[in-house]
Structure formats: C-alpha cells, structure tokens
Amino acid sequence: MKKLKRIPLSVLAAALAGLVSAGVLLGVAQLAGVWFGPAASPLVALGAAFIDFTPAWLKNFAVETFGTADKAVLFIAMGVVTAVLACLVGLLARRRWTWGAAAVILLGAVVGAAVITRAGAGVQDLIPTAAGTLAGLVSLRLLERRIPEARETGAAVGPASDVPADPDVPNSLPAQAAPAASRPPTRRSFFAAAGLLAVTAAVLGAGGSALAGLRNSVEDFRKALRLPSPFRKAEPLPAGVHAPVEGVVPFVTPNADFYRIDTALAVPRIDPQTWQLRVHGMVEEEFTMSFQELLDSELLDSYVTLTCVSNPVGGDLAGNAKWLGYPLAKVLERARPLPGADMVLSTSVDGFSASTPLEVLRDGRDALLAVSMNGEPLPLDHGFPVRMVVPGLYGFVSATKWVVDLEVTRFEDKTAYWTDRGWSERAPIKAASRIEAPRPFARVPAGKVAVGGTAWAQQRGIERVEVQVDEGPWQEAELATEATVDTWRQWSFSWQAEPGQHYLRVRSYDAVDGLQTDERADPIPNGASGWHSINVTVEP
C-alpha cells in the first residue's frame, strides 16, 4: 500500500495565511461598518447576493429541508466557501505575491459590488469594504513573508554556537551565524504572527457586532412604545376555538413561536422616528406617512392566519395572531389609484418586494399596515416598526415586513422579488389541513386515541374536516368553533385504535371551493397541495 505523501509545511502555512487574512478583512470591515448604514455590512451583503443568485429550486429545497434554520445553514455554507477561497488565495500568494494580491483585490471588489447593490446603499458604504481589503492585503503580506520555507528540506538555522567547526580544518572556529535580518523565517515566528492576527480578527468582528448593538436604540424604543387603543376592536374569541386534544398547537401562536421566512439575513433595525412610507405611482395623490401619523390614524385589530408559500403539506410554516394596524384600503382611498392600475408593489427596507392585487386591498378584508402583533409592538424580526398583513394570500405576495414603499402600478409593468425567480404573481392561499396529534411515527396505546389538528382556507372558511384510517371510510371530525374566515380552524377525532401499524389521512372542505384537492403539488410556483398523512404504531 502506497504511503500518503506528506503535505509540505509551507503549503499548509500559505493556506493558513490566506484564511487568517480573510478573517482580518471581514473583521475590519465589520467594525468599520458600525459607523455606516446597515447596507455596509459585508457578510450581510454577501449573503443577500448569494440568495439573489441562488436558483429557485435550491432556495425551496433549503426552506423545505431546514425550515426557519435556513439562514443559519446559509451562513455556514458561506463560511465554508469563504474559507476555501481564502486558502486558495494564500496558496496563490505563496506562488507569486502579485497573484495573491490581485485575488484579494478581486474578492474585495466582489464584496463591494454586493454592498453597493443592496437597497439603500450609497458610495460611502463601500468604505468599510475598502478598509477591510487593505487590512487583508497587509496581513497576507506579513504572513507570506514569514512562511518557513526552509523547514521543507529539514534545514536548520540557529545561533553561532549551534553550527559546528569544520572537522577538516585544524583548530577551526565555529561558523558565524547569518545576520538576523537575513535569517530565514522560522515556524515559531509564522505561527505567532498568524495567531496574533487571528485573535485580532475575532476581536474586531465581535467588537463590531457589540458596538452595533450599543449604537442601536431601536429595541429600547420598541420596548418603551405605548400602542394606541384600536378604533375598532376585534371580536373576542368565542369559546371552544381550541381543539380539546393534547399536542394541537395553540389557537393564537405566541410571537416567539411564529414562523419567520424572509430574505433578510440581518434583521433590519429601523428608527421609527425616521421611518416613512412612500405612496406613489399610478395615483392622483402621492404622499408619505410618518410612524406617528400612522399611530394617530384610526387603527383596527383583527385575527389573521398567515401562511408561507414554502409550507409543505403538513408543514408548520403557518401561524395565527392578532394584528393591530391601519387599513390599506384607507391608504389607497387617500392616494386615489388611476384607471388601469391593478397591483400594489410593496418594498421592504432590505429590497424585498411583493406584488399584491389592487382589488384585494380594496374589497373589505382586513388588509393592514400592521404595527402590533398579539398586543405588543411588532417584534424586530417580524417587521418592526411596520409590516403588511393581508388575509387570503401567501406571504410572498402580501406580507412585506419593514415596509417603506407602496407603488400603485400594473402587473404587466412591474414584477416583484419572487416573481422574477419563477413564482406566481398573485398566489391566493390553497385550502390545507394537517394532523398535529399524534405525531408522525408515534407509538400510542390501543383503545381510544385522540386525534387532532388544524385546517385553514383564509377568506373562505373551513366547513368540514374528515379523517381516514388506513383504507377505511372517511369519517367526519368534530370542528372547534370558528373565530373568523381569516383564521385557521381546529378539529378533533376520537379513534378506537387496534394494535398494529396504521395510516391516518385528513382532508378539509371550505365554503367556496368545497373539497380540498388531493393532487400533490410542490410549493413552487403557488403553494403546495395534497392530503396530509401520518403513520402510527398502536401497541397492545
């Protein structure tokens, strides 16, 4: 068996030099970015660019596979790719310094391009990236000069006392050591410099994040904000809205448990005192609204269930909450859309956009510019200070967070973020139902087993739910009380379970379209469909 060839120390050192220099680049840029806008963050800008250029099928796979952890997975993947590229840069610099320097400058240019193309970015936001690139170049040069080349051949260089006299010359004296300035670099000096720079990079990056938190008072403002009483209050929830089955989700989803799917890698921190909503486009009157003006308006609260288009059959990317906000119909009433307009393009501060049919915002449903969620100001990661909530449409065409712009336009003239990536323009929510208890592959005792779950068909309402055991007849489940047609509805079913392996399925009926389709469809382009099923084991 062949013995594996040992990688020379100088090669490993060169890769490490590139890796450490990349850390210095990002650390300096992160710290410098504190003094600029949110768009100046190189990591967030790179992540946003990565998302923009990722194929729709891969994004959908990430959401389906990792759910709300998709952003963490993205950052890990970015870290791995960045580390590999950094090591390659170090190897290039070892081969020829000009090649390595050119590679660093190229990477800096790529980061700069990602920064400048972010929504709200200006030329000044390139300064942190430029500073980081310069620091990365200096670090790479310092480490490249200290790579211990001589170690590959086993050569040793030490003080004069370590060099023996020539045995062939009588009374010879020990050879003189080379001057310190001309001595080849040692392993110790390289790793000492690399370690020091690595620690510096970590401190700079952590310091930048800490300073960003100290400089940002948005969370303090949010905590101190006192919300006005609604002009129109939501009807109190009727008794019996929750299915009497352990394991079924709460009827009102706590804020901490509400799903989060959006394109923002770093949660935008918007000062409500400077927030403005621009309303423009095909309207008779263009105007802007301030946050205080919004709070002073006639707000209403409403229970609305939101659903992500990426939610698979039986998935948990849906949640129900009570929202307080200003009717979007009132905003449009003031703007007075022109004939021919059929869409409102809403844009987030991070550049995300959604295409919402104009008629949906004017047909009387509780479509809101929301400022509150479940009785408290919107959480930062759910759109503070203002977001859109529109019943009956998937979130990617209606539920814009951190909204700052509403343009009245036409579908034929403008497209939105996900429309450009192959998804539908309008996307009304499809009827869905799921089994929440027992859990898939659960083991339950024989006898009476409580089965329960949730169904929804916003703007249509759920009229009936049926459960099937194995290939038996469909049996009607007991419905919990309906709150409104804009909220989900829970259900329960008592199953007399016999020992063995069993297969349970659920389907629902809504008041408009009737039976929920059993046709299996993937989330792209307009939402998943099909009947949810689970396997359970009944023990004697």
C-alpha positions in Angstrom: 0.0 0.0 0.0 1.4 3.4 -1.0 2.3 5.8 1.7 0.4 9.1 1.5 2.6 12.0 0.6 3.1 14.4 3.4 1.9 18.0 2.6 4.8 20.4 3.0 4.6 22.8 5.9 5.0 25.8 3.7 1.8 24.8 1.8 -0.2 24.5 5.0 1.2 27.7 6.2 0.3 29.5 3.0 -3.3 28.2 3.2 -3.5 29.4 6.8 -2.1 32.8 5.8 -4.9 33.2 3.4 -7.5 32.1 5.9 -6.3 34.5 8.6 -6.1 37.4 6.2 -9.7 36.8 5.1 -10.7 36.9 8.8 -8.8 40.2 9.2 -10.5 41.6 6.1 -14.0 40.7 7.4 -13.3 41.8 10.9 -12.1 45.2 9.9 -15.0 45.7 7.5 -17.4 44.6 10.2 -16.0 47.0 12.7 -15.8 49.9 10.2 -19.4 49.2 9.1 -20.7 50.2 12.5 -20.3 53.8 11.6 -22.2 53.5 8.3 -25.6 52.2 7.3 -26.9 48.6 7.6 -26.0 48.1 3.9 -22.3 48.4 4.7 -22.1 45.0 6.4 -20.0 42.8 4.1 -21.4 39.5 5.5 -25.0 40.5 5.1 -24.3 42.0 1.6 -22.6 38.8 0.5 -25.4 36.7 1.9 -28.1 38.8 0.2 -26.2 38.4 -3.1 -25.8 34.7 -2.6 -29.6 34.4 -2.1 -30.3 36.6 -5.2 -28.2 34.3 -7.4 -29.4 31.0 -5.9 -31.8 29.1 -8.2 -35.4 29.0 -7.0 -35.3 25.2 -6.7 -32.3 25.4 -4.3 -34.0 28.1 -2.2 -37.1 26.0 -2.0 -35.1 22.9 -1.0 -33.4 24.9 1.7 -36.7 26.1 3.2 -38.3 22.7 3.0 -35.3 20.9 4.5 -34.1 23.4 7.1 -37.2 25.5 7.7 -36.6 28.5 9.9 -32.9 27.4 10.3 -32.3 28.1 6.6 -30.3 31.3 7.3 -28.0 29.6 9.8 -27.3 27.0 7.1 -26.7 29.7 4.6 -24.1 31.4 6.8 -22.4 28.1 7.5 -22.2 27.4 3.7 -20.9 30.9 3.1 -18.2 30.3 5.8 -17.1 27.1 4.2 -16.9 28.7 0.7 -15.1 31.7 2.0 -12.6 29.6 3.9 -11.8 27.5 0.8 -11.4 30.6 -1.3 -9.2 32.3 1.3 -6.9 29.2 1.4 -6.6 29.3 -2.4 -5.6 33.0 -2.2 -2.9 32.1 0.3 -1.5 29.5 -2.0 -1.5 31.9 -4.9 0.4 34.5 -2.8 3.0 31.8 -2.0 3.5 31.0 -5.7 3.6 34.7 -6.6 2.7 37.6 -4.4 1.1 39.7 -7.3 -1.3 36.8 -8.0 -2.4 36.7 -4.3 -2.7 40.4 -4.1 -4.8 40.5 -7.3 -7.0 37.8 -5.8 -7.6 39.7 -2.6 -8.5 42.9 -4.6 -10.8 40.8 -6.8 -12.6 39.4 -3.7 -12.8 42.9 -2.2 -14.4 44.1 -5.5 -17.0 41.3 -5.3 -17.9 42.2 -1.8 -18.1 45.9 -2.8 -20.4 45.0 -5.7 -22.7 43.1 -3.2 -22.7 46.1 -0.9 -23.4 48.8 -3.4 -26.3 46.8 -5.0 -28.2 46.5 -1.7 -31.3 48.5 -1.2 -30.5 51.9 0.3 -26.7 51.6 -0.1 -24.6 54.6 -1.1 -21.0 55.1 -2.2 -20.0 55.8 1.4 -21.0 52.2 2.3 -18.1 50.9 0.3 -15.6 52.5 2.8 -15.7 49.5 5.3 -15.1 47.0 2.5 -12.2 49.1 1.1 -10.7 49.3 4.6 -11.1 45.6 5.1 -9.5 44.8 1.8 -6.4 46.9 2.6 -6.1 45.3 6.0 -6.4 41.9 4.4 -3.6 42.7 1.9 -1.3 43.9 4.7 -2.0 40.8 6.7 -1.4 38.5 3.8 1.9 40.2 3.0 3.1 40.0 6.6 2.3 36.3 6.9 3.5 35.4 3.4 7.0 36.8 4.3 7.1 34.6 7.4 6.2 31.3 5.8 9.0 28.9 6.9 10.2 27.6 3.5 13.5 26.2 4.9 11.6 23.6 7.0 10.6 21.6 3.9 14.2 20.4 3.4 14.9 19.9 7.0 17.5 22.8 7.0 18.0 24.4 10.4 19.2 27.8 11.2 20.3 28.8 14.6 22.9 30.9 16.5 26.6 30.5 16.0 27.0 28.1 18.9 24.7 25.6 17.1 26.9 25.5 14.0 29.9 23.1 14.4 33.5 23.8 13.4 34.8 22.3 10.1 36.4 18.9 11.0 38.7 19.0 8.1 40.4 22.3 9.1 42.6 22.1 12.2 41.8 24.5 15.0 38.8 25.9 13.0 36.3 28.1 14.8 32.5 27.7 14.6 31.0 29.4 11.6 29.4 32.7 12.1 25.6 32.9 12.0 23.9 34.9 9.4 22.8 38.3 10.4 19.4 38.4 12.0 17.9 40.4 9.1 18.8 37.7 6.6 17.8 34.6 8.6 15.0 32.5 7.0 11.7 32.7 8.8 11.0 30.2 11.5 7.9 28.2 12.3 7.6 29.9 15.6 7.5 33.4 14.1 5.0 32.4 11.5 2.5 30.8 13.9 3.0 33.6 16.4 2.1 36.2 13.8 -0.8 34.1 12.4 -2.2 33.6 15.9 -2.0 37.3 16.8 -3.8 38.3 13.6 -6.4 35.6 14.0 -7.2 36.8 17.6 -7.2 40.4 16.2 -9.7 39.4 13.5 -12.0 37.8 16.1 -11.9 40.7 18.4 -12.6 43.2 15.6 -15.6 41.2 14.4 -17.0 40.7 17.9 -16.4 44.3 18.7 -18.2 45.4 15.6 -21.2 43.4 16.5 -21.2 44.6 20.1 -20.8 48.2 19.1 -23.6 47.9 16.5 -25.9 46.7 19.4 -24.8 49.5 21.7 -25.3 52.2 19.0 -28.8 50.9 18.1 -31.6 52.1 20.3 -34.4 50.6 18.2 -35.1 47.8 20.7 -35.3 50.3 23.6 -37.7 52.4 21.6 -39.8 49.4 20.8 -40.0 48.4 24.5 -41.0 51.9 25.6 -43.6 52.3 22.8 -47.2 52.6 24.1 -49.7 51.5 21.4 -52.9 53.4 20.9 -56.3 51.7 21.6 -57.9 50.4 18.4 -60.6 52.5 16.8 -62.3 49.2 16.0 -61.6 46.2 18.2 -61.6 42.6 17.1 -64.5 40.5 18.3 -63.5 38.5 21.4 -62.5 34.9 20.6 -65.5 32.7 21.1 -65.4 29.7 23.5 -64.2 26.5 22.0 -61.7 27.7 19.4 -59.1 25.3 20.6 -59.4 21.6 19.8 -59.5 19.6 23.1 -56.5 17.4 22.1 -53.1 17.5 23.7 -50.5 18.2 21.2 -52.5 20.5 19.0 -50.9 23.9 18.6 -52.4 27.0 20.4 -55.1 28.8 18.5 -53.1 32.0 18.8 -49.5 31.5 18.0 -47.1 33.1 20.6 -44.8 35.7 19.0 -41.7 33.6 19.9 -43.1 30.6 18.1 -44.4 32.3 15.0 -42.6 31.2 11.9 -40.1 33.5 10.2 -39.3 33.2 6.5 -37.9 36.3 4.7 -34.9 37.4 2.7 -33.2 39.5 5.4 -30.0 37.9 6.7 -29.6 40.6 9.4 -32.9 41.9 10.9 -33.3 45.5 9.8 -33.3 47.9 12.7 -35.3 50.9 11.7 -35.7 54.0 13.8 -39.5 54.6 14.0 -38.8 58.3 14.4 -37.3 58.4 10.9 -39.4 55.8 9.2 -41.6 56.9 6.3 -43.9 55.1 4.0 -43.9 56.5 0.4 -47.1 56.0 -1.6 -46.7 56.8 -5.3 -47.1 55.5 -8.8 -50.4 55.4 -10.7 -52.3 57.6 -8.2 -53.8 61.1 -8.2 -52.0 62.0 -4.9 -48.6 60.9 -3.9 -47.7 61.3 -0.2 -45.6 59.9 2.6 -46.7 58.8 6.1 -44.6 59.0 9.3 -44.8 56.5 12.1 -46.5 58.9 14.4 -49.1 59.8 11.7 -49.8 56.1 11.4 -50.3 55.7 15.1 -52.6 58.7 15.2 -54.8 57.1 12.5 -58.0 55.0 13.1 -56.4 51.6 13.7 -58.2 48.3 14.0 -57.2 44.9 15.2 -58.0 41.6 13.6 -57.1 37.9 14.0 -55.5 36.7 10.8 -53.7 33.5 9.9 -50.6 33.9 7.8 -49.1 31.1 5.6 -45.8 30.9 3.8 -45.9 29.6 0.2 -43.0 27.3 1.0 -45.0 25.4 3.6 -45.1 21.7 2.6 -48.1 19.5 3.1 -48.5 19.1 6.8 -45.8 21.7 7.5 -45.6 24.3 10.3 -44.9 27.5 8.3 -48.2 29.0 9.3 -49.3 31.0 12.3 -52.3 32.8 13.7 -52.0 36.2 15.5 -54.0 39.3 16.4 -52.7 42.3 14.4 -53.3 46.0 15.0 -52.9 48.3 12.1 -54.3 50.8 9.6 -56.4 49.5 6.7 -54.6 49.6 3.4 -57.9 50.4 1.8 -57.7 53.8 3.6 -54.2 54.4 2.3 -55.4 53.7 -1.2 -58.5 55.8 -0.7 -56.3 58.8 0.0 -54.0 58.1 -2.9 -56.9 57.5 -5.4 -55.4 55.0 -7.9 -55.8 55.8 -11.6 -57.8 53.7 -14.1 -55.7 50.7 -15.3 -53.8 50.1 -12.1 -54.2 46.6 -10.9 -51.3 46.0 -8.5 -49.5 47.4 -5.5 -45.8 46.8 -5.4 -44.7 46.9 -1.7 -41.0 47.2 -1.0 -39.1 46.4 2.2 -36.1 48.4 3.5 -33.9 45.4 2.6 -35.0 45.5 -1.0 -37.6 42.7 -1.0 -40.8 43.4 -2.9 -44.2 41.8 -3.2 -46.9 42.1 -5.9 -50.4 42.4 -4.3 -53.5 42.6 -6.5 -55.1 46.0 -6.1 -58.6 44.7 -5.8 -57.7 42.5 -2.8 -56.6 45.6 -0.8 -60.0 47.3 -1.5 -62.5 44.5 -1.2 -63.3 45.0 2.5 -61.0 42.3 4.0 -58.8 43.4 6.9 -55.6 44.1 4.9 -53.4 46.2 7.3 -50.3 48.2 7.7 -49.7 46.4 11.0 -47.8 47.9 14.0 -48.6 45.4 16.6 -48.7 41.6 17.0 -50.6 39.9 19.8 -50.9 43.0 21.9 -47.3 44.3 21.7 -45.3 46.3 19.1 -44.1 44.1 16.2 -41.0 42.1 17.2 -38.0 43.2 15.2 -37.8 40.0 13.2 -41.5 40.3 12.3 -41.3 43.7 10.7 -40.9 46.4 13.3 -42.0 49.2 13.0 -44.5 48.4 10.2 -45.4 45.4 8.0 -48.2 44.4 5.8 -50.8 41.7 6.7 -53.2 40.6 4.0 -55.7 37.7 4.6 -56.1 35.1 1.9 -52.7 35.5 0.1 -49.4 33.7 0.7 -46.9 35.9 2.4 -44.6 36.3 -0.6 -47.2 38.4 -2.4 -48.7 40.3 0.5 -46.9 40.2 3.9 -44.0 42.6 3.3 -42.0 43.2 6.5 -40.2 46.5 7.3 -42.3 48.1 4.5 -41.2 51.5 3.3 -42.7 51.9 -0.2 -46.1 51.3 -1.9 -46.2 51.8 -5.6 -49.5 51.6 -7.4 -48.8 50.1 -10.8 -49.7 47.2 -13.2 -48.7 43.6 -13.3 -47.6 44.0 -16.9 -45.3 46.9 -16.0 -43.6 45.7 -12.7 -42.5 42.4 -11.2 -41.7 41.5 -7.6 -38.8 39.7 -5.9 -40.1 36.2 -6.1 -42.0 36.7 -9.4 -38.6 37.3 -11.0 -37.5 33.9 -9.7 -40.3 31.9 -11.2 -43.1 32.1 -8.6 -46.6 33.3 -9.2 -47.8 36.9 -9.3 -50.9 36.6 -7.2 -51.0 33.2 -5.2 -54.2 33.0 -3.2 -53.9 30.6 -0.3 -54.9 27.0 -1.0 -57.0 25.0 1.5 -54.8 23.0 3.8 -55.2 20.6 6.7 -52.8 18.7 8.9 -52.6 16.2 11.7 -50.8 17.5 14.8 -51.6 14.8 17.3 -50.4 12.1 17.4 -47.1 13.0 15.8 -45.8 11.1 12.8 -44.4 7.6 13.8 -45.8 8.0 17.3 -46.4 4.9 19.4 -49.8 5.0 21.2 -51.7 2.5 23.4 -54.6 0.6 22.0 -58.1 1.9 22.7 -59.4 5.4 22.4 -56.9 7.8 20.8 -57.4 11.5 20.5 -56.5 12.8 17.0 -56.4 16.5 16.3 -55.1 19.2 14.1 -55.7 22.4 12.2 -57.2 23.4 8.8 -57.3 26.7 7.0 -58.7 28.4 3.9 -58.4 32.1 4.6 -61.3 34.2 3.2 -63.4 31.1 2.6 -63.5 29.4 6.0 -63.4 25.7 6.9 -66.8 23.9 6.9 -65.9 20.2 7.4 -62.9 18.0 8.2 -62.7 14.3 7.6 -60.2 11.6 8.8 -59.5 8.3 7.2 -57.9 5.3 9.0 -55.9 3.0 6.7 -58.2 2.4 3.6 -61.4 2.7 5.6 -64.2 5.1 5.1 -63.8 8.8 5.6 -65.2 9.9 8.9 -66.2 13.4 9.9 -64.2 15.1 12.6 -65.5 17.5 15.2 -64.8 21.1 14.4 -63.7 23.6 17.0 -65.5 27.0 17.0 -64.7 29.2 14.1 -63.3 32.6 15.0 -63.4 34.3 11.5 -62.9 33.1 7.9 -59.5 34.7 8.1 -58.2 32.3 10.8 -57.5 28.7 10.9 -59.9 26.2 12.4 -59.0 23.3 14.7 -60.6 19.9 14.7 -60.6 16.6 16.8 -61.4 13.0 16.1 -61.8 10.1 18.5 -60.2 6.9 17.1 -60.8 3.4 18.5 -57.3 2.2 17.8 -56.4 -1.5 17.4 -52.8 -2.9 17.8 -50.6 -2.7 14.7 -49.3 -0.3 12.1 -51.8 2.3 10.9 -52.1 5.1 8.4 -54.1 8.3 9.1 -55.1 10.9 6.5 -57.0 14.2 6.8 -58.8 16.4 4.3 -61.0 19.6 4.6 -63.8 21.3 2.9 -64.1 25.1 2.5 -67.2 27.2 1.9 -66.3 28.3 -1.6 -64.2 25.6 -3.3 -65.5 22.5 -1.4 -63.2 19.5 -1.0 -59.5 20.2 -0.6 -57.6 18.8 -3.6 -55.7 15.6 -3.2 -53.4 16.5 -6.1 -49.9 16.6 -4.9 -48.0 19.8 -5.8 -44.7 21.3 -4.8 -44.6 24.8 -3.2 -43.3 26.4 -6.3 -44.9 28.3 -8.1 -48.0 28.9 -6.0 -48.1 26.7 -2.9 -48.2 23.0 -2.0 -51.3 20.9 -2.1 -52.4 17.3 -1.2 -53.8 15.5 1.8 -51.6 15.2 4.9 -51.0 11.7 6.2 -49.0 10.0 9.1 -48.0 6.6 10.2 -48.5 5.5 13.8 -47.9 2.3 15.8 -50.6 1.1 18.2 -49.2 -1.1 21.0 -51.3 -3.7 22.8 
